[in-house]
Amino acid sequence: MTEIASPHVFRPRIMVLGVQPGTPPFRIVEIDGQVVGEARAVIDVLMAAAAFGIRVHDLDDPDVVRWVGGDKFTWTMH
């Protein structure tokens, strides 16, 4: 049996956190572990990524974007 001495946990560059209460509700966007802003729609996530030189071709690819507390269609509180 082969084991890795220090397992690497992969973290995508873009994390979109759960919906926060507000008028309108929003989601916090992190890039490379740093909070970079708020998103009220998918376009805001894409614009934040572009500002950091990240080209997103597939919003459903978990290696690119991790959606926490919902997916790319979740923009309101439940």
Residue, then its C-alpha position, 0 to 999 in steps of 0.5 A: m500500500t502506498e500513502i502520501a506523506s502529506p496529502h494535498v487538498f485541492r482548492p479551486r482558485i474561485m470560491v463562491l460562498g453561500v447567499q447572504p441576506g441583503t437587498p438584494p441578496f448576495r454571495i461573497v466571492e473569494i479568489d486564491g483564498q482572498v475575499v474580492g467582492e460580492a456577487r449578485a449574479v453569475i456575471d459578477v463572478l465572471m467579472a471578478a475572475a476576469a479582473f484576476g486574469i482567470r478565464v472561466h470556460d465552465l462554471d460547473d467544473p469543480d476544479v475551476v469554481r466551488w459553489v458553497g451553499g448552492d450552485k450557479f442558479t442560487w441567488t436568494m435565501h431559502 
